Amino acid sequence: MLLEKYTTTVVGAHSVPRWYEVLERQVEAGALSGAEMADVQFRASQGAIADQDAAGIDVVTGGEMHRRTNNRHAPPNAMLNFFWQKIPGFSGETRPKPITPKDESVTHPGAVLTGKVGYGDLGLVDEFQMVSRFARGEPKVTMTGPHMLAKVAHDEHYDDIAAFMMDLAEVINRNFKALEEAGCRHVQIDEPLFAAVDRPEVEAAVEAVNRAFDGIGMNKWVHICQGNYSVSEEFDSGDQIGHRYFDFGDYPADAIVRIDCDALMVEHDFADRYEGVLNNQQLAIGAADVQSKSVESVGQIIERIEAQRWLTPEQTLITSSCGMNHLPREVAFGKLQAMADAGTALRGGRTSAPS
């Protein structure tokens, strides 16, 4: 389904407070209960929703706050561990695993798969109901894709990533159907590794994502990420925060567009890869750069969007380059507001960036 031109949305994660790490240590020390930490996460989710609504974002998330029990430099990671723990077949053990061929020293605590993937409730319906309770904007629920979930795990069962992904896709599909039955209208899959693997693996991953979306009538979003990992504060310097770890090799735009989705979400300087290959889909341009600590002006956002002159306004949506979990709250809010104001200006007929 086509959304209104220049609709704004977030990739998913909102600014994670530094006190998350302090409180998690209190949980580990037994001074704070898991239930009390869950209350902290709930209140942080309310804050994330309020920030998006106050900024004027059209399609909002819960900020993925409830998926994270530590700060951005430490596991468990809200994109992977939260879901691995809910899927039968994973042992609960984790071992370090590199996340990118670009730098083998950058690892994630990858889950260990010891048996066939089974069905698990991934908590998506509960998340939707929570966001719906507080949000003025349209709620969207995000989900790590089958390729990322399989690729970063240690597979001791399948020895066949295509089969592994397809079984994960079945689990995701069942959860998506329950989410749609609960009244959700927007769902998103995140896949960061498509430019870091060979072509046959991309083709298999596209097939798995399509299986995850099979029979789904919700507005289907897919975020194609180029990397936003930073393993320690020492990796952050100057105005940059986080790093692109997947911006190399073949960028398989012609394969990505074969995903049966309504909107693709890509970083603004990768949007031109879709010229000439984009199907009847909308393209959400990641015009707010989450790897910069500077807040873009409305004019900068508009300039990055209008740089894609081949893309019609009706196909153009607005987002950020990745999640905002690592940004200070005031920076994240500023970027949200710049995106929303740019959308308003562009929908009002502005054709050039304001001074």
Long-range contacts (C-beta under 8 A, 24 or more apart in sequence): 1-219, 1-262, 2-262, 2-282, 2-314, 3-58, 3-59, 3-219, 3-262, 3-263, 3-282, 3-317, 4-58, 4-347, 5-313, 5-314, 5-315, 5-316, 5-317, 5-346, 5-347, 6-305, 6-313, 6-316, 6-317, 6-318, 6-342, 6-343, 6-346, 6-347, 7-58, 7-59, 7-317, 7-318, 7-343, 8-56, 8-57, 8-58, 8-59, 8-317, 8-318, 8-319, 8-339, 8-340, 8-342, 8-343, 9-57, 9-58, 9-59, 9-60, 9-140, 9-186, 9-221, 9-265, 9-284, 9-317, 9-318, 9-319, 10-52, 10-57, 10-59, 10-60, 10-61, 10-319, 10-320, 10-323, 10-324, 10-336, 11-142, 11-190, 11-223, 11-225, 11-265, 11-286, 11-319, 11-320, 11-321, 11-322, 11-323, 11-324, 12-61, 12-63, 12-64, 12-142, 12-188, 12-190, 12-223, 12-323, 13-63, 13-64, 13-68, 13-78, 13-323, 13-324, 13-325, 14-47, 14-48, 14-51, 14-52, 14-61, 14-63, 14-64, 14-65, 14-323, 14-324, 14-325, 14-332, 15-48, 15-51, 15-63, 15-324, 15-325, 15-326, 15-327, 15-328, 15-329, 15-331, 15-332, 15-333, 16-44, 16-65, 16-68, 16-71, 16-72, 16-325, 16-326, 17-44, 17-329, 18-71, 20-44, 20-68, 20-69, 20-70, 20-71, 21-70, 21-71, 21-74, 24-69, 24-70, 27-69, 37-69, 38-66, 41-65, 41-66, 41-68, 41-69, 42-66, 42-130, 45-130, 45-131, 46-134, 49-131, 49-134, 49-135, 50-134, 51-329, 51-332, 51-333, 51-336, 52-135, 52-137, 52-336, 53-135, 53-136, 53-137, 54-333, 55-333, 55-336, 55-337, 55-339, 55-340, 56-336, 56-337, 56-340, 56-341, 56-343, 56-344, 57-137, 57-336, 57-339, 57-340, 58-137, 58-138, 58-340, 58-343, 59-137, 59-138, 59-139, 59-140, 59-186, 60-131, 60-135, 60-137, 60-138, 60-139, 60-140, 61-131, 61-139, 61-140, 61-141, 61-142, 62-127, 62-130, 62-131, 62-139, 64-142, 64-323, 64-325, 66-127, 66-130, 68-325, 72-230, 72-325, 72-326, 73-230, 73-231, 73-232, 73-233, 75-108, 75-109, 76-109, 77-108, 77-109, 78-325, 79-144, 79-148, 79-190, 80-108, 80-110, 80-111, 80-144, 80-148, 80-149, 80-152, 81-109, 81-111, 82-123, 83-122, 83-143, 83-144, 83-149, 84-111, 84-149, 84-153, 85-111, 86-120, 86-121, 86-122, 86-123, 87-117, 87-118, 87-120, 87-122, 87-168, 87-171, 88-115, 88-117, 88-118, 88-119, 88-120, 89-113, 89-114, 89-115, 89-116, 89-117, 89-118, 89-157, 90-114, 90-153, 95-154, 97-152, 97-153, 97-154, 99-152, 99-229, 99-245, 100-193, 100-196, 100-227, 100-229, 100-245, 100-246, 101-196, 102-196, 102-245, 102-246, 102-248, 103-245, 106-229, 106-231, 106-245, 107-231, 108-152, 110-152, 110-153, 110-154, 111-153, 111-154, 112-153, 112-154, 112-156, 113-153, 113-154, 113-155, 113-156, 113-157, 113-158, 113-164, 114-156, 114-157, 115-157, 116-157, 116-167, 117-164, 117-167, 117-168, 117-170, 117-171, 118-171, 119-170, 119-171, 119-174, 120-171, 121-175, 121-178, 122-171, 122-172, 122-175, 124-175, 124-176, 124-178, 124-179, 124-184, 124-187, 125-175, 125-178, 125-179, 125-182, 125-184, 128-179, 128-182, 128-183, 128-184, 129-182, 132-183, 138-185, 138-186, 139-184, 139-185, 139-186, 140-184, 140-186, 140-187, 140-188, 140-221, 141-179, 141-184, 141-186, 141-187, 141-188, 142-187, 142-188, 142-189, 142-190, 142-223, 143-172, 143-175, 143-176, 143-187, 143-188, 143-189, 143-190, 144-189, 144-190, 145-172, 145-189, 145-190, 145-191, 145-205, 145-208, 145-209, 145-212, 145-222, 146-172, 146-205, 146-208, 146-209, 146-211, 146-212, 147-191, 147-193, 147-194, 147-197, 147-201, 147-205, 147-208, 147-209, 148-190, 148-191, 148-192, 148-193, 151-193, 151-197, 161-201, 161-204, 162-204, 162-207, 162-208, 165-204, 165-205, 165-208, 166-207, 166-208, 166-211, 168-208, 168-212, 169-208, 169-209, 169-211, 169-212, 170-211, 172-212, 173-211, 173-212, 173-213, 173-214, 173-215, 173-216, 176-212, 176-213, 176-216, 176-218, 177-215, 177-216, 179-218, 180-216, 180-217, 180-218, 184-218, 185-218, 185-219, 186-218, 186-219, 186-221, 187-216, 187-218, 187-219, 187-220, 187-221, 188-220, 188-221, 188-222, 188-223, 188-265, 189-213, 189-220, 189-221, 189-222, 189-223, 189-261, 190-222, 190-223, 190-225, 191-222, 191-223, 191-224, 191-225, 192-224, 192-225, 192-226, 192-227, 192-246, 193-246, 194-224, 194-246, 194-251, 194-252, 194-255, 194-256, 195-226, 195-246, 195-247, 195-248, 195-249, 195-250, 195-251, 195-252, 196-245, 196-246, 196-248, 196-249, 199-250, 199-252, 199-255, 202-252, 202-255, 202-256, 203-255, 206-255, 206-256, 206-258, 206-259, 209-259, 209-261, 210-258, 210-259, 210-260, 213-259, 213-260, 213-261, 219-262, 219-263, 220-260, 220-261, 220-262, 220-263, 221-261, 221-262, 221-263, 221-264, 221-265, 221-284, 222-256, 222-259, 222-261, 222-263, 222-264, 222-265, 223-265, 223-266, 223-322, 224-256, 224-264, 224-265, 224-266, 224-270, 225-322, 226-267, 226-270, 226-321, 226-322, 227-322, 228-290, 228-291, 228-321, 228-322, 228-323, 228-326, 230-326, 239-292, 239-293, 239-294, 240-291, 240-292, 240-293, 241-290, 241-291, 241-292, 241-293, 241-326, 241-327, 242-290, 242-291, 242-322, 242-326, 243-291, 244-291, 253-277, 257-281, 263-317, 265-317, 265-319, 267-321, 267-322, 268-304, 268-305, 268-307, 268-321, 271-307, 271-308, 271-311, 272-308, 272-310, 275-308, 275-310, 275-311, 276-310, 278-311, 278-315, 281-315, 282-314, 282-315, 282-316, 282-317, 283-308, 283-311, 283-315, 283-316, 283-317, 284-317, 284-318, 284-319, 285-311, 285-316, 285-317, 285-318, 285-319, 286-319, 286-320, 286-321, 286-322, 287-318, 287-319, 287-320, 287-321, 287-339, 287-342, 288-319, 288-320, 288-321, 288-335, 288-336, 288-338, 288-339, 289-320, 289-321, 290-320, 290-321, 290-322, 290-323, 290-324, 290-326, 290-327, 290-335, 291-321, 291-322, 293-327, 293-328, 293-331, 294-331, 295-331, 295-334, 295-335, 295-338, 296-335, 296-338, 297-338, 298-338, 298-341, 298-342, 298-345, 298-353, 298-354, 299-353, 299-354, 299-355, 300-338, 300-353, 301-338, 301-339, 301-341, 301-342, 302-342, 302-345, 302-346, 302-350, 302-352, 302-353, 302-354, 303-353, 305-342, 305-346, 306-351, 306-352, 306-353, 313-346, 316-346, 318-342, 318-343, 318-346
